[in-house]
């Protein structure tokens, strides 16, 4: 099964037109970052997640957090 994750740039609406597609067994925030760009994890600070995988909208999560289908993710980088 595939998991569709939508990206949300800071200060903008989520991009529902082109989701990042992950396999259901490999759907952590770390897998999501690697799918976008392999150097993204070096600058990773935390992620904001909206959707069914979190209790609060949005919720701050780390790279181990497992994402559900149709979650929205905003990556926050170190300055």
Secondary structure, 3 states (H helix, E strand, C coil): CEEEEEECCCCCCCEEEEEEEEECCCCEHHHHHHHHCCCHHHHEEEEEEECCCCCCCCEEECCCCECCCCEEEEEEECC
